[in-house]
């Protein structure tokens, strides 16, 4: 058994799906490309909480801290 990973446009996906169905080839279509990994979602949530709590710095503050390292 072979596995193919393709990245078709919406129009191409319709054609590929029809082709695979016509040849009676089993396939799995994954449309979850917009979902972020759990660790990324947790990082975003933590950052939002930091902002609400006032734990922020300007870009200039960030640059000066980086230079001090």
Secondary structure as UniProt FT lines:
FT   HELIX           10..22
FT   TURN            23..24
FT   HELIX           32..34
FT   HELIX           38..52
FT   TURN            53..54
FT   HELIX           59..68
//
